[in-house]
Amino acid sequence: MGYEFWAERFKTPFAEIDLIFQTPEKVFVMVEVKSIGKKGYERYRVSSKQRMRLKRAHQYFCSRFKKVEFHLALVDLDLDRSHLDSPLNKRPEVTLLKDFLSFT
């Protein structure tokens, strides 16, 4: 059994959370989604000001639920893959950085 979708664009007094899921183990997973165009620029997609707002939103959510994780999903929108034959190769690549707020 997979994650259950719980909310999108969830508003807290501090920030809006893009996606929230709940695991079968009743852990809430908050996900901030950012697009990237070039590899190596991931760390610049969340400013220090936004990171602070997200930390406060995470703390707000943690005060209401026992188990909460916060991840960053980086979506590579560089779809210039015309050299590849399969249309399946045109899907964006997603990189998930688990517990990204703990790295600040």
C-alpha positions in Angstrom: 0.0 0.0 0.0 1.4 3.4 -0.9 1.2 6.9 0.4 -2.3 8.5 0.7 -2.7 12.0 -0.7 -3.8 14.3 2.1 -3.6 17.9 0.7 -2.2 20.2 -1.9 -1.4 23.9 -1.4 -2.0 23.5 2.3 -1.9 26.9 4.0 -0.3 27.5 7.4 0.1 30.8 9.1 3.8 30.7 7.8 3.9 29.2 4.4 1.9 27.2 1.8 3.0 23.5 1.6 2.8 22.2 -2.0 1.8 18.6 -1.2 1.1 16.5 1.9 0.8 12.7 2.0 0.4 10.2 4.8 2.2 6.9 4.9 0.7 3.6 5.9 2.6 4.1 9.2 0.7 7.4 9.8 3.7 9.6 9.1 2.8 12.9 7.4 5.1 13.8 4.5 5.2 17.4 3.5 6.7 18.1 0.0 7.9 21.4 -1.4 8.1 21.1 -5.2 10.6 23.2 -7.2 11.4 23.2 -10.9 15.0 23.3 -12.1 16.4 23.8 -15.5 20.0 22.9 -15.0 21.8 20.5 -12.8 23.9 22.0 -10.0 21.4 24.8 -9.3 19.2 22.9 -6.9 20.4 24.7 -3.7 19.4 28.1 -5.1 15.8 27.1 -5.7 14.8 27.7 -2.0 16.0 31.0 -0.7 17.0 31.4 3.0 13.9 33.5 3.6 11.6 30.8 2.1 13.5 28.0 3.9 12.8 29.8 7.2 9.1 30.1 6.4 9.0 26.4 5.5 10.8 25.5 8.8 8.1 27.5 10.7 5.4 25.7 8.7 7.0 22.4 9.5 7.1 23.3 13.2 3.5 24.3 13.1 2.5 21.0 11.5 4.7 19.1 14.0 2.9 20.7 16.9 -0.3 19.1 15.7 0.9 15.7 14.5 3.5 13.4 16.0 5.3 12.1 12.9 6.1 14.6 10.2 8.8 14.6 7.5 9.6 17.4 5.0 11.1 16.7 1.6 12.0 18.7 -1.4 11.1 17.5 -4.9 13.2 18.9 -7.7 11.6 18.6 -11.1 14.0 18.8 -14.0 12.1 20.6 -16.8 14.9 20.3 -19.3 12.9 18.3 -21.8 15.2 18.8 -24.7 15.8 15.1 -25.2 15.0 15.1 -28.9 17.9 12.7 -29.5 16.0 10.0 -27.6 13.4 8.0 -29.6 10.9 6.9 -26.9 8.2 9.4 -25.9 8.6 8.0 -22.3 12.0 9.7 -22.1 10.3 13.1 -22.3 8.9 12.9 -18.8 10.6 15.2 -16.4 13.1 13.8 -14.0 12.3 14.2 -10.3 14.9 14.2 -7.5 13.7 13.8 -4.0 15.8 15.3 -1.2 14.5 13.8 2.0 14.4 15.9 5.2 15.9 18.8 3.3 15.2 21.2 6.2 17.6 19.4 8.4 20.5 20.4 6.2 20.3 24.1 7.1 
